[in-house]
């Protein structure tokens, strides 16, 4: 690992350490099967990705971050927080993300951007997300509705389904989260970009 990559990984570790308590407060603690083993920086990728480490430990993972992300502090924070949230309930090789699991990751990033950079930067980020990643914006919007109704809804759901993408419509009622049936249906759909 080069000196600059080492510096980048240290920066990523610092962001992760700073935001992990907030993410766990908002969305519950990491699934006990999920094991984060570190960051990698790669100049050949465009967006972050979770790398599963082994078949024996199916939820042991690294986060690979694009090198170009270090040129924009807002995007870097958003990317790290999104992957940090996804790491609470990482997808196995055969698993598919739901609108709920992806929307929760984006919600976490938006919360971080608002807190660190303020409303103006948040508005700019949301507009860019709407224009360039509408599926993510849409998923975030449904999670925002859910969390407006019950700020602890994700925590409650993860108590019975630690892997958030496994939540089904009836799980909302099972944990006492009241949400419109249509929204519950949408949140449990498979996420598609």
N, C-alpha and C positions, 0 to 999 in steps of 0.2 A: 504494500500500500504506500503510495507516494505521500509526501509531507502535506500537500494540499488536500488529498483525500482524507488523511487522518484528521486534519483540522475541520473538514466538512462533517465527518462522522461525529466528532466531538460536539460540534454545533447541534447536530441532529439529536444526539443524546441529551444535551442540555435542554432543548425544546421539549423532548419527550418527558424528561424528569419533571420539568416545570408544569406540564399540562396533565400528566397522568392522574394526580389527585382530583382535579376538576372533572375530567372525563369519567372517572369512576364514581364521583359524586352524582353526576348527571345521569349516568347510564348503567351503573352497577359495576362491580369488580370483574376483572378478567375471568373468563372461564378457566377452571383449574386445569383443563387439558391444554390450554393455549400457553405456549412457551415462547416468548420473544427472545431471540438470541443475538440481535444486533442489526445494525444498518450496513448497507453497501451503497456506494455511489457509482453510477454508471453514466457515461456520456452518450451512450447509444440508445437510451430509452427516452420516450417523451413524457411518460407519466409514471407515478409510483406504482409499485406492485409488491404483493406479498409472495414470498418464495417459501414453499413448504419444504422442510428439511429432510424428512424421512418417512418411509412407509410405516415403520414401527411406532413412530411418534407423529401421527398424522396432523397434529395442530401445532407442531414446533415450527417456528417461522422466522425469517428475516424480512426486513423491509428494504427493498431496493429503490433508491431515490434517483431521479434524473439530475445530472450535474447542472443542467441549465436552470434548475429551480433556485439555485443560490444567487441568481441575479435579481430576484424579486422577493423581498421579505414577506409580502402579503401571501403570495402563492406558496412560499416555503412553509409558512405557518399553517396555511389551509391544508396543504398536502400531508404534513406530518400529523396534524390532528385527525384528519380523515383516516389515515392509516392506523393511528393509535386507537381510534374508535373501532375500526374494523378488526383490529387485533384483539379486542375484547371477546369477539366471537368469530374467529377466522373461518373462512370457507375451506372445507376439505376439497380434495380433487374432484369429487363428484357432486358437490353442493352447488346450489344456485342462489344468488343474492335475491332478496325480496325488496320490494319498494320500501318496506319498513327498515330493513338493515342498511340499505344505501342512503335512504333519507336521514337516518340517524347519524351516519358518518358525516354527511354534509351539514346537518344541524350543528354538530360539534364544531366543525370548521368555522361556520358562520358565527357561532357564539364566541369563538376565540378571536376572530377578526374584529368583531364589534368591540370586544373588551380591550384589545391591544391597539387597534388603529382608529376606532371611532366610527360614527355613523356615515360620514362622507365616503370613506373607503369601503365600508360595508355596502352602501348603495351602489358604488361602482362595481364591486365584486358580484353582487346579485344581478346587476344588469348584464354583465359579461357572462355569467352563468346562464341566465335566461336566453341570451343570444347564441351561446356556443355549446351549451350542455343542458338543453331544456329538460331532458329526462331526469337529470340530477336536481334541477330546480323544482320540478314537479314533485319528485319524491320528498325533497326537503319541505315543500309546502304542506303536504299531507301529514308529515311528522310534526310540523309546527302546529297544525290544528289539533292533533292528538295531545301534544304537550301543553297546549293552552288549556285544554279541558282537564288534564291531569298531569302536572309537572313530573310526577314520579311513575308515569305509565311504563316507560322503558324498563326501569328498575323492577317494577312489579312483574312485567312480562318475563324478564330474564330470570326471575326467581323460579319460574316453572319451565321456562325454555331458555337455558343459558345461551344457546346459539340462536340469536334473534331471528335469523332467516327461517327458522323452523316454526315460528309462531303462526297459528291458524286462527281464523275468525273467532271461533268459540273460546279461545284463550283470553280474549279481552274481557268477556263476562266472567270467566273463571277467576280472574284476579281482581274483579271489581272495577274495571276501567269501563266507564260508559262512553261509548263513541258511536256515532251514526253507523248503521250497518253498511252503507255504501263506502264510507271511509275505511271501515275495518276490512271490507273486501279488497279495496284498492291497495291498502297497506300489505296485504298478504299475497298479492300478485307477484310473480317472478319479475324482477327488474330487467328492463330492456332499454338499451340506448338507441 
